[in-house]
């Protein structure tokens, strides 16, 4: 099974109005091109990747990527309007014309309420997503994580993946938080929930990105994730180019993920490094 990067971004600052990145993150506050993507993927020999939205309720961003023709982009996760169901149906109609449209995401940090994701109108919107056979990327922070199991049980037909292992507060402590573990185990008990081992390096020192890290920095948290979901429902994602904030590069993060998985069997590694993402997103024509 081919390797799949389940989580990357590109952006063109002159094309769309992005709330983030902004001038606070100078290292990535620039256009990130498809050529840049090719260079990053080639550095680690990765030929398959999934784009994940940067803009809420903006299918033009997704269509821009879908129309790029980049050979490594095998799936696109779009930002849609989950609360206006007429608009959502129209957006899904448009996006479903593309074979590589695989799912949706909503950046929850843009919402004032931590409970936005379990509002009835949002859940009903996600039922429409599930009815189209599309997935949901749950961009969770620790204070959202308890909602994953709630959502998964409310919409059992919806395939959900937690992004970035729900961003544990590594800058405060490398010890596993009991609440984070409890909520991760609850999410893992739901068979329709997967988890991305991604976005790790930027959580060690999210303000200054100056604190060094090693494989050991993340090992305890990744062991909880692997225990909660099993190697059958975990996948790796680079979160490139956001990883650049730490001064690292695509290849180094790819090697970090491989190191974190060193205790798995070869069959299990194949699943986590590509097979599970291909299954979850129903990716086609992998290289």
MARVEX-238376 format. One line per 10 residues: number of its first residue (from 1); their letters; for each residue x negated, y, z negated of N, C-alpha, C. Coordinates in Angstrom, 1 decimal. Layout:
BEGIN
NUM	A	X/Y/Z/X/Y/Z/X/Y/Z; ...
This chain:
BEGIN
1	XXXXXXXXXX	-0.8/-1.2/0.0/0.0/0.0/0.0/-0.9/1.2/0.0; -0.5/2.2/0.9/-1.3/3.4/1.0/-1.1/4.3/-0.2; -2.2/5.1/-0.5/-2.1/6.0/-1.7/-1.2/7.2/-1.3; -0.4/7.7/-2.3/0.5/8.8/-2.1/0.3/9.8/-3.2; 0.0/11.1/-2.8/0.0/12.2/-3.8/1.5/12.7/-3.9; 2.1/12.4/-5.0/3.5/12.7/-5.2/3.8/14.1/-5.5; 2.8/15.0/-5.6/3.1/16.4/-6.0/2.1/17.4/-5.6; 2.4/18.2/-4.5/1.5/19.2/-4.1/2.4/20.4/-3.7; 1.7/21.6/-3.6/2.4/22.8/-3.1/1.5/23.5/-2.0; 2.2/24.2/-1.2/1.6/25.2/-0.3/2.4/26.4/-0.4
11	XXXXXXXXXX	1.8/27.6/-0.2/2.6/28.8/-0.1/2.0/29.8/0.8; 2.8/30.7/1.3/2.4/31.8/2.2/3.0/33.1/1.7; 2.1/33.9/1.1/2.6/35.0/0.3/3.3/36.0/1.1; 3.0/36.1/2.4/3.7/37.1/3.3/5.0/36.6/3.8; 5.3/35.3/3.6/6.5/34.7/4.2/7.7/34.7/3.2; 7.4/34.4/1.9/8.4/34.4/0.9/8.0/35.2/-0.3; 9.0/35.6/-1.1/8.8/36.4/-2.3/8.7/35.4/-3.5; 7.5/35.1/-3.9/7.3/34.1/-5.0/7.2/34.8/-6.4; 8.1/34.4/-7.3/7.9/34.9/-8.7/6.5/34.5/-9.3; 6.1/33.3/-8.8/4.8/32.7/-9.3/4.3/31.8/-8.2
21	XXXXXXXXXX	3.0/31.9/-7.8/1.9/32.6/-8.5/2.0/34.1/-8.4; 1.3/34.7/-9.3/1.2/36.2/-9.3/-0.2/36.6/-9.7; -0.4/37.9/-9.9/-1.7/38.4/-10.2/-2.3/37.9/-11.5; -1.5/37.3/-12.3/-2.1/36.8/-13.6/-2.9/35.5/-13.4; -2.7/34.9/-12.2/-3.4/33.6/-11.9/-4.2/33.9/-10.6; -5.2/34.7/-10.7/-5.9/35.2/-9.5/-6.5/34.1/-8.6; -6.9/33.0/-9.3/-7.6/32.0/-8.5/-6.7/31.3/-7.5; -5.4/31.4/-7.7/-4.4/30.8/-6.7/-3.4/31.8/-6.1; -3.6/33.1/-6.5/-2.7/34.1/-5.9/-3.2/34.6/-4.6; -3.0/33.6/-3.6/-3.4/33.8/-2.3/-2.7/32.8/-1.4
31	XXXXXXXXXX	-2.6/33.0/-0.1/-1.9/32.1/0.7/-2.7/30.7/0.7; -2.0/29.7/0.5/-2.5/28.3/0.5/-2.0/27.6/1.8; -2.9/27.4/2.7/-2.5/27.0/4.0/-2.4/25.5/4.2; -1.9/25.1/5.3/-1.9/23.7/5.7/-3.3/23.2/6.0; -4.1/24.1/6.5/-5.5/23.7/6.6/-6.2/23.5/5.3; -5.9/24.3/4.3/-6.4/24.1/3.0/-6.0/22.7/2.4; -4.7/22.4/2.7/-4.2/21.1/2.3/-5.0/19.9/2.9; -5.2/20.0/4.2/-6.0/19.0/4.9/-7.3/18.8/4.2; -8.0/19.9/3.9/-9.4/19.8/3.3/-9.3/19.1/2.0; -8.3/19.5/1.2/-8.1/18.9/-0.2/-7.9/17.4/-0.1
41	XXXXXXXXXX	-6.9/17.0/0.7/-6.5/15.6/0.9/-7.7/14.8/1.4; -8.4/15.3/2.4/-9.5/14.6/3.0/-10.7/14.3/2.0; -10.8/15.2/1.0/-11.9/15.1/0.0/-11.7/13.8/-0.8; -10.5/13.3/-0.9/-10.2/12.1/-1.7/-9.7/11.0/-0.8; -9.7/11.2/0.5/-9.2/10.1/1.4/-7.7/9.8/1.3; -6.9/10.8/0.9/-5.5/10.7/0.8/-4.8/11.1/2.1; -3.9/10.3/2.6/-3.3/10.6/3.9/-1.8/10.8/3.8; -1.2/10.7/2.5/0.2/10.8/2.3/0.5/11.7/1.1; 1.4/12.6/1.3/1.7/13.5/0.2/3.1/14.1/0.2; 3.6/14.5/-1.0/5.0/15.0/-1.1/4.9/16.5/-1.5
51	XXXXXXXXXX	5.5/17.3/-0.7/5.6/18.7/-1.1/6.7/18.9/-2.1; 6.5/19.8/-3.1/7.5/20.1/-4.1/7.7/21.6/-4.2; 8.9/22.0/-4.2/9.3/23.4/-4.0/8.7/24.3/-5.1; 8.5/25.6/-4.7/8.1/26.6/-5.5/9.2/27.7/-5.8; 10.2/27.6/-5.0/11.3/28.6/-5.0/12.6/28.0/-5.3; 13.3/28.5/-6.3/14.7/28.0/-6.6/15.7/28.5/-5.5; 16.6/27.7/-5.1/17.7/28.1/-4.2/17.2/28.7/-3.0; 16.2/28.1/-2.3/15.7/28.7/-1.1/15.3/27.5/-0.2; 16.3/27.1/0.7/16.0/26.0/1.5/15.1/26.4/2.7; 15.0/27.7/2.9/14.1/28.1/4.0/12.6/27.7/3.7
61	XXXXXXXXXX	12.3/27.7/2.4/10.9/27.2/2.1/10.8/25.8/2.5; 11.7/25.0/2.1/11.7/23.5/2.5/11.6/23.3/4.0; 12.4/24.1/4.7/12.5/24.0/6.2/11.2/24.4/6.8; 10.5/25.4/6.2/9.2/25.8/6.7/8.2/24.7/6.6; 8.2/23.9/5.5/7.3/22.8/5.3/7.8/21.6/6.2; 9.1/21.4/6.3/9.6/20.3/7.1/9.3/20.5/8.6; 9.2/21.7/9.0/8.9/22.0/10.4/7.4/22.2/10.7; 6.6/22.0/9.7/5.1/22.2/9.8/4.5/21.2/10.7; 5.0/20.0/10.7/4.4/18.9/11.5/3.1/18.4/10.9; 2.8/18.8/9.7/1.5/18.3/9.1/1.6/16.8/8.9
71	XXXXXXXXXX	0.7/16.0/9.4/0.8/14.5/9.4/0.8/13.9/8.1; 0.2/14.5/7.1/0.1/13.9/5.7/1.4/14.2/4.9; 2.2/15.1/5.3/3.4/15.4/4.5/4.5/14.4/4.9; 4.7/13.5/4.0/5.7/12.4/4.2/7.0/12.7/3.5; 7.1/13.7/2.6/8.3/14.0/1.9/8.3/15.4/1.5; 9.6/16.0/1.4/9.7/17.4/0.9/10.8/17.5/-0.1; 10.5/18.1/-1.2/11.5/18.3/-2.3/11.9/19.8/-2.3; 13.1/20.0/-2.2/13.6/21.4/-1.9/14.2/22.1/-3.1; 14.3/23.4/-3.1/15.0/24.1/-4.1/16.4/24.5/-3.6; 17.4/24.0/-4.3/18.8/24.2/-3.8/19.6/24.9/-4.9
81	XXXXXXXXXX	20.9/25.2/-4.5/21.8/25.9/-5.5/22.6/24.8/-6.1; 22.3/24.4/-7.3/23.0/23.3/-8.0/24.3/23.7/-8.6; 24.6/25.0/-8.7/25.8/25.4/-9.4/27.0/25.8/-8.5; 26.7/26.3/-7.3/27.7/26.6/-6.3/27.8/25.4/-5.4; 28.8/24.6/-5.6/28.9/23.3/-4.9/29.2/23.4/-3.4; 29.9/24.5/-3.0/30.2/24.7/-1.6/28.8/25.1/-0.9; 28.1/26.0/-1.5/26.8/26.3/-1.0/25.9/25.1/-1.0; 25.9/24.4/-2.1/25.0/23.2/-2.2/25.3/22.2/-1.1; 26.6/21.9/-0.9/27.0/21.0/0.2/26.5/21.4/1.5; 26.6/22.7/1.8/26.1/23.3/3.1/24.6/23.1/3.2
91	XXXXXXXXXX	23.9/23.4/2.0/22.4/23.3/2.0/22.0/21.8/2.3; 22.7/20.9/1.6/22.3/19.5/1.8/22.6/19.0/3.2; 23.7/19.5/3.8/24.0/19.1/5.2/22.9/19.6/6.1; 22.4/20.7/5.8/21.3/21.3/6.7/20.0/20.5/6.5; 19.7/20.2/5.2/18.4/19.6/4.9/18.4/18.1/5.3; 19.6/17.5/5.2/19.7/16.0/5.6/19.5/15.8/7.1; 19.4/16.8/7.8/19.1/16.7/9.3/17.6/16.2/9.4; 16.8/16.4/8.4/15.4/16.1/8.4/15.1/14.8/7.7; 14.4/13.9/8.4/14.1/12.6/7.8/13.2/12.7/6.5; 12.4/13.8/6.5/11.4/13.9/5.4/12.0/14.7/4.2
101	XXXXXXXXXX	13.2/15.1/4.3/13.8/15.7/3.1/14.2/14.6/2.1; 13.6/14.6/0.9/13.7/13.4/0.0/14.4/13.8/-1.3; 14.4/15.0/-1.7/15.0/15.3/-3.0/15.0/16.8/-3.3; 15.4/17.1/-4.5/15.5/18.5/-5.0/14.8/18.7/-6.3; 14.5/20.0/-6.6/14.0/20.4/-7.9/14.5/21.8/-8.3; 14.6/22.1/-9.5/14.9/23.4/-10.0/13.9/23.8/-11.1; 13.3/25.0/-11.0/12.3/25.4/-12.0/13.1/25.9/-13.2; 13.1/25.1/-14.3/13.9/25.4/-15.4/13.4/26.6/-16.2; 12.2/26.9/-16.0/11.6/28.1/-16.7/12.3/29.4/-16.3; 13.0/29.4/-15.1/13.6/30.5/-14.6/15.0/30.7/-15.3
111	XXXXXXXXXX	15.4/29.8/-16.1/16.7/29.8/-16.7/16.6/30.2/-18.2; 17.5/31.1/-18.7/17.3/31.6/-20.1/17.6/30.4/-21.1; 18.6/29.6/-20.8/19.0/28.6/-21.7/18.2/27.3/-21.5; 17.7/26.7/-22.6/17.0/25.4/-22.5/18.0/24.3/-22.1; 19.3/24.6/-22.3/20.4/23.6/-22.0/21.0/23.7/-20.7; 20.4/24.6/-19.8/21.0/24.8/-18.5/21.2/23.5/-17.7; 20.2/22.6/-17.8/20.2/21.4/-17.0/21.4/20.4/-17.4; 22.0/20.6/-18.5/23.1/19.7/-18.9/24.4/20.4/-18.9; 24.5/21.6/-18.2/25.8/22.2/-18.0/26.6/21.3/-17.0; 27.9/21.4/-17.2/28.7/20.5/-16.3/28.6/20.9/-14.9
121	XXXXXXXXXX	28.5/22.1/-14.5/28.4/22.5/-13.1/27.1/22.0/-12.5; 26.0/22.0/-13.3/24.7/21.5/-12.8/24.8/20.0/-12.6; 25.3/19.3/-13.6/25.4/17.8/-13.5/26.3/17.5/-12.3; 27.4/18.2/-12.1/28.3/17.9/-11.0/27.5/18.2/-9.7; 26.6/19.2/-9.6/25.8/19.4/-8.5/24.8/18.3/-8.2; 24.3/17.8/-9.3/23.3/16.7/-9.1/24.0/15.4/-8.7; 25.3/15.3/-9.0/26.1/14.1/-8.5/26.2/14.2/-7.0; 26.3/15.4/-6.4/26.4/15.6/-5.0/25.0/15.3/-4.4; 23.9/15.6/-5.1/22.6/15.2/-4.6/22.5/13.7/-4.5; 22.9/13.1/-5.6/22.8/11.6/-5.7/23.7/10.9/-4.6
131	XXXXXXXXXX	24.8/11.5/-4.3/25.7/11.0/-3.3/25.1/11.0/-1.9; 24.1/11.9/-1.7/23.3/11.9/-0.4/22.1/11.0/-0.4; 21.9/10.3/-1.6/20.8/9.4/-1.7/19.5/10.1/-1.9; 19.6/11.3/-2.4/18.4/12.1/-2.7/18.0/12.2/-4.2; 16.8/12.5/-4.5/16.3/12.4/-5.8/16.2/13.8/-6.5; 15.9/13.7/-7.8/15.7/15.0/-8.6/14.4/15.0/-9.4; 13.6/16.0/-9.1/12.4/16.2/-9.9/12.7/17.0/-11.1; 12.6/16.5/-12.3/12.9/17.2/-13.5/11.6/17.8/-14.1; 11.5/19.1/-13.8/10.4/19.9/-14.3/10.6/20.3/-15.8; 10.1/19.4/-16.6/10.4/19.5/-18.1/9.2/20.1/-18.8
141	XXXXXXXXXX	9.5/20.9/-19.8/8.6/21.1/-20.9/9.1/20.3/-22.1; 8.3/20.3/-23.2/8.8/19.5/-24.3/10.1/19.8/-24.8; 10.5/21.1/-24.8/11.8/21.5/-25.3/13.0/21.1/-24.4; 12.7/20.6/-23.2/13.7/20.1/-22.3/13.8/18.6/-22.3; 12.8/18.0/-22.8/12.6/16.5/-22.6/13.7/15.7/-23.1; 14.3/16.1/-24.2/15.4/15.3/-24.7/16.6/15.2/-23.8; 16.7/16.2/-22.8/17.8/16.2/-21.9/17.7/15.2/-20.8; 16.5/14.7/-20.6/16.3/13.7/-19.5/17.2/12.5/-19.6; 17.1/11.9/-20.8/18.0/10.7/-21.0/19.4/11.1/-20.9; 19.8/12.2/-21.4/21.2/12.7/-21.3/21.7/12.8/-19.9
151	XXXXXXXXXX	20.8/13.4/-19.1/21.2/13.5/-17.6/21.2/12.2/-16.9; 20.2/11.4/-17.3/20.1/10.0/-16.6/21.3/9.2/-16.9; 21.8/9.3/-18.1/23.0/8.5/-18.5/24.3/9.1/-17.9; 24.3/10.4/-17.8/25.5/11.1/-17.2/25.6/10.8/-15.7; 24.4/10.7/-15.0/24.4/10.5/-13.6/23.5/9.3/-13.3; 24.0/8.1/-13.6/23.1/6.9/-13.5/22.7/6.6/-12.0; 23.5/7.1/-11.1/23.2/6.9/-9.7/22.1/7.8/-9.1; 21.7/8.8/-10.0/20.6/9.7/-9.6/19.3/9.2/-10.0; 18.3/9.2/-9.0/16.9/8.8/-9.3/16.2/10.1/-9.8; 15.6/10.1/-11.0/15.0/11.2/-11.6/13.5/10.9/-11.8
161	XXXXXXXXXX	12.7/11.9/-11.6/11.3/11.8/-12.0/10.9/13.0/-12.8; 10.2/12.7/-13.9/9.7/13.8/-14.8/8.4/14.3/-14.2; 8.3/15.5/-14.0/7.0/16.1/-13.5/6.1/16.4/-14.7; 4.8/16.1/-14.4/3.7/16.5/-15.3/3.8/16.0/-16.7; 4.3/14.8/-16.8/4.5/14.1/-18.1/5.2/15.1/-19.1; 6.0/16.0/-18.6/6.8/17.0/-19.4/5.9/18.0/-20.2; 4.7/18.2/-19.6/3.8/19.3/-20.1/3.6/19.3/-21.6; 3.1/18.2/-22.2/2.8/18.2/-23.7/1.9/19.3/-24.0; 2.0/19.8/-25.3/1.2/21.0/-25.7/-0.2/20.6/-26.1; -1.0/20.2/-25.1/-2.3/19.8/-25.3/-3.2/20.9/-25.9
171	XXXXXXXXXX	-2.9/22.1/-25.6/-3.7/23.3/-26.1/-3.6/23.4/-27.6; -2.5/22.9/-28.2/-2.3/22.9/-29.7/-2.9/21.7/-30.3; -2.8/20.6/-29.7/-3.3/19.3/-30.3/-3.4/18.2/-29.2; -4.4/17.4/-29.3/-4.5/16.3/-28.4/-3.8/15.1/-29.0; -3.3/15.2/-30.2/-2.6/14.1/-30.8/-1.2/14.1/-30.2; -0.6/12.9/-30.0/0.7/12.8/-29.4/1.7/13.2/-30.4; 2.6/14.2/-30.0/3.7/14.7/-30.8/4.7/13.6/-31.0; 5.2/13.4/-32.2/6.2/12.4/-32.4/7.5/12.7/-31.6; 7.9/14.0/-31.5/9.1/14.3/-30.8/8.9/14.1/-29.3; 7.8/14.5/-28.7/7.5/14.2/-27.3/7.5/12.7/-27.0
181	XXXXXXXXXX	6.9/11.9/-27.9/6.9/10.5/-27.7/8.3/9.9/-27.8; 9.1/10.3/-28.8/10.4/9.8/-29.0/11.3/10.1/-27.7; 11.2/11.3/-27.2/12.0/11.7/-26.1/11.5/11.1/-24.8; 10.2/10.8/-24.7/9.6/10.1/-23.5/10.1/8.7/-23.5; 10.1/8.0/-24.7/10.6/6.7/-24.8/12.0/6.6/-24.5; 12.8/7.6/-24.9/14.3/7.6/-24.6/14.5/7.7/-23.1; 13.7/8.6/-22.4/13.8/8.7/-21.0/13.4/7.4/-20.3; 12.3/6.8/-20.8/11.9/5.6/-20.2/12.8/4.4/-20.3; 13.7/4.5/-21.3/14.7/3.4/-21.5/15.8/3.5/-20.4; 15.8/4.5/-19.6/16.8/4.7/-18.6/16.2/4.2/-17.3
191	XXXXXXXXXX	16.8/3.2/-16.6/16.1/2.6/-15.5/16.0/3.5/-14.2; 16.8/4.6/-14.2/16.8/5.5/-13.1/15.8/6.6/-13.2; 14.9/6.6/-14.3/13.9/7.6/-14.5/12.5/7.1/-14.3; 11.7/7.9/-13.6/10.3/7.7/-13.4/9.5/8.8/-14.0; 8.2/8.7/-14.0/7.4/9.8/-14.5/6.1/10.0/-13.7; 5.8/11.3/-13.4/4.6/11.6/-12.7/3.4/11.9/-13.7; 2.4/11.2/-13.5/1.1/11.5/-14.2/0.4/12.5/-13.3; 0.7/13.8/-13.7/0.3/14.9/-12.9/0.2/16.2/-13.8; -0.4/17.2/-13.3/-0.4/18.5/-14.0/-1.1/18.4/-15.3; -2.0/17.5/-15.5/-2.6/17.3/-16.9/-3.6/18.4/-17.2
201	XXXXXXXXXX	-4.5/18.7/-16.2/-5.7/19.5/-16.5/-5.4/20.9/-16.9; -4.3/21.4/-16.3/-3.9/22.8/-16.6/-3.2/23.0/-18.0; -2.9/21.9/-18.7/-2.2/22.1/-20.0/-3.2/22.1/-21.1; -4.5/21.8/-20.9/-5.5/21.8/-21.9/-5.7/23.2/-22.5; -5.8/24.2/-21.6/-6.0/25.6/-22.0/-5.3/26.5/-21.0; -3.9/26.5/-21.1/-3.1/27.2/-20.1/-3.3/28.7/-20.0; -3.9/29.3/-21.0/-4.1/30.7/-21.0/-5.4/31.1/-20.3; -6.5/30.4/-20.7/-7.8/30.8/-20.2/-8.4/29.8/-19.3; -8.0/28.6/-19.4/-8.5/27.5/-18.6/-10.0/27.4/-18.7; -10.5/27.5/-20.0/-11.9/27.5/-20.3/-12.3/26.3/-21.1
211	XXXXXXXXXX	-11.4/25.5/-21.7/-11.7/24.4/-22.5/-12.0/23.2/-21.7; -13.1/22.5/-21.9/-13.5/21.3/-21.1/-12.6/20.2/-21.4; -12.5/19.2/-20.5/-11.7/18.0/-20.7/-12.4/16.8/-20.2; -12.1/15.6/-20.6/-12.6/14.4/-20.1/-11.4/13.4/-20.0; -11.6/12.3/-19.5/-10.5/11.3/-19.4/-9.9/11.0/-20.8; -10.7/11.0/-21.8/-10.2/10.7/-23.2/-9.2/11.8/-23.6; -9.4/13.0/-23.1/-8.4/14.1/-23.5/-7.0/13.7/-23.2; -6.7/12.9/-22.2/-5.4/12.6/-21.8/-4.9/11.2/-22.0; -5.9/10.4/-22.5/-5.6/8.9/-22.5/-4.5/8.5/-23.4; -4.4/9.1/-24.6/-3.3/8.8/-25.5/-1.9/9.1/-24.9
221	XXXXXXXXXX	-1.8/10.2/-24.3/-0.5/10.6/-23.7/-0.1/9.7/-22.5; -1.1/9.4/-21.7/-0.9/8.6/-20.5/-0.5/7.1/-21.0; -1.1/6.7/-22.1/-0.8/5.3/-22.6/0.7/5.3/-23.0; 1.2/6.4/-23.6/2.6/6.5/-24.0/3.5/6.4/-22.8; 3.1/7.1/-21.8/3.9/7.2/-20.5/3.9/5.8/-19.9; 2.8/5.2/-19.8/2.7/3.8/-19.2/3.5/2.8/-20.0; 3.5/3.0/-21.3/4.3/2.1/-22.2/5.8/2.3/-22.0; 6.2/3.6/-21.9/7.6/4.0/-21.8/8.2/3.5/-20.5; 7.5/3.7/-19.4/8.0/3.5/-18.0/7.5/2.2/-17.4; 6.4/1.7/-17.9/5.7/0.6/-17.2/5.0/1.1/-15.9
231	XXXXXXXXXX	4.1/0.3/-15.4/3.4/0.6/-14.2/4.4/0.6/-13.0; 5.6/0.2/-13.1/6.6/0.1/-12.0/7.3/1.4/-11.9; 7.2/2.4/-12.8/8.0/3.6/-12.7/7.1/4.8/-13.0; 5.8/4.7/-12.8/4.9/5.9/-12.9/4.3/6.1/-11.5; 3.9/7.4/-11.3/3.2/7.7/-10.0/2.2/8.9/-10.3; 1.2/9.0/-9.5/0.2/10.1/-9.7/0.6/11.2/-8.7; 0.2/12.4/-9.2/0.4/13.6/-8.4/-0.7/14.6/-8.7; -1.2/15.3/-7.7/-2.3/16.2/-7.9/-1.9/17.5/-8.6; -0.7/18.0/-8.3/-0.4/19.4/-8.6/-1.4/20.4/-8.0; -1.9/20.0/-6.9/-2.7/20.9/-6.1/-1.9/22.0/-5.4
241	XXXXXXXXXX	-2.2/23.2/-5.4/-3.5/23.8/-5.8/-3.5/24.4/-7.2; -2.5/24.1/-8.0/-2.5/24.7/-9.3/-3.7/24.2/-10.1; -4.1/23.0/-9.8/-5.3/22.5/-10.6/-6.5/23.4/-10.4; -6.6/24.2/-9.4/-7.7/25.1/-9.2/-7.9/26.1/-10.3; -6.8/26.4/-11.0/-7.0/27.3/-12.2/-8.0/26.9/-13.2; -8.3/25.6/-13.2/-9.2/25.1/-14.2/-10.7/25.0/-13.7; -10.8/25.4/-12.4/-12.2/25.4/-11.8/-12.5/24.0/-11.3; -11.6/23.1/-11.3/-11.8/21.7/-10.8/-11.3/21.7/-9.3; -11.4/20.5/-8.7/-11.0/20.4/-7.4/-10.2/19.1/-7.2; -9.6/19.0/-6.0/-8.7/17.9/-5.7/-9.3/16.5/-6.0
251	XXXXXXXXXX	-10.5/16.3/-5.5/-11.2/15.0/-5.7/-11.4/14.7/-7.1; -11.8/15.6/-7.9/-12.1/15.4/-9.3/-10.8/15.0/-10.1; -9.7/15.6/-9.7/-8.4/15.2/-10.4/-8.0/13.8/-9.9; -8.2/13.5/-8.6/-7.9/12.2/-8.1/-8.7/11.1/-8.9; -10.0/11.4/-9.1/-10.8/10.5/-9.8/-10.4/10.3/-11.3; -9.9/11.5/-11.9/-9.4/11.4/-13.3/-8.2/10.5/-13.3; -7.3/10.6/-12.4/-6.1/9.7/-12.4/-6.6/8.2/-12.3; -7.5/7.9/-11.5/-8.0/6.6/-11.3/-8.6/6.1/-12.6; -9.4/6.9/-13.3/-10.0/6.6/-14.5/-8.9/6.3/-15.6; -7.9/7.1/-15.6/-6.8/6.9/-16.6/-6.1/5.6/-16.4
261	XXXXXXXXXX	-6.1/5.1/-15.2/-5.4/3.8/-14.9/-6.3/2.6/-14.9; -7.5/2.8/-15.4/-8.5/1.7/-15.3/-8.1/0.4/-16.0; -7.2/0.5/-17.0/-6.8/-0.6/-17.8/-5.7/-1.5/-17.1; -5.2/-1.0/-15.9/-4.2/-1.7/-15.2/-4.8/-2.8/-14.3; -4.0/-3.7/-13.9/-4.4/-4.7/-12.9/-4.4/-4.0/-11.5; -5.1/-4.6/-10.6/-5.1/-4.0/-9.2/-3.8/-3.9/-8.6; -2.9/-4.8/-8.8/-1.5/-4.7/-8.3/-0.8/-3.5/-8.9; -1.0/-3.4/-10.2/-0.3/-2.2/-10.9/-0.9/-0.9/-10.5; -2.2/-0.8/-10.2/-2.8/0.4/-9.7/-2.2/0.8/-8.4; -2.0/-0.2/-7.5/-1.5/0.1/-6.2/-0.1/0.7/-6.3
271	XXXXXXXXXX	0.7/0.2/-7.3/2.0/0.7/-7.5/2.0/2.2/-7.9; 1.2/2.4/-9.0/1.1/3.8/-9.6/0.5/4.8/-8.6; -0.4/4.3/-7.8/-1.1/5.3/-6.9/-0.4/5.5/-5.5; 0.7/4.7/-5.3/1.4/4.9/-4.0/2.7/4.2/-3.9; 2.7/3.0/-4.3/3.9/2.2/-4.1/5.2/2.7/-4.7; 5.0/3.2/-6.0/6.2/3.7/-6.7/6.7/5.0/-6.1; 5.8/5.9/-5.7/6.2/7.1/-5.0/6.9/6.8/-3.7; 6.4/5.9/-3.0/7.0/5.5/-1.7/8.4/5.0/-1.9; 8.6/4.2/-3.0/9.9/3.6/-3.3/10.8/4.6/-3.8; 10.4/5.5/-4.7/11.3/6.5/-5.3/11.8/7.4/-4.3
281	XXXXXXX	10.9/8.0/-3.5/11.3/9.0/-2.5/11.7/8.4/-1.1; 11.6/7.1/-1.0/12.0/6.4/0.2/11.2/6.9/1.4; 9.9/7.0/1.2/9.0/7.6/2.2/8.8/6.6/3.4; 8.6/7.1/4.5/8.4/6.3/5.7/7.1/6.6/6.4; 6.7/5.7/7.2/5.5/5.9/8.1/4.3/6.3/7.3; 4.0/5.6/6.2/2.8/5.9/5.5/1.5/5.5/6.2; 0.4/6.3/6.0/-0.8/6.0/6.7/-1.8/5.5/5.7
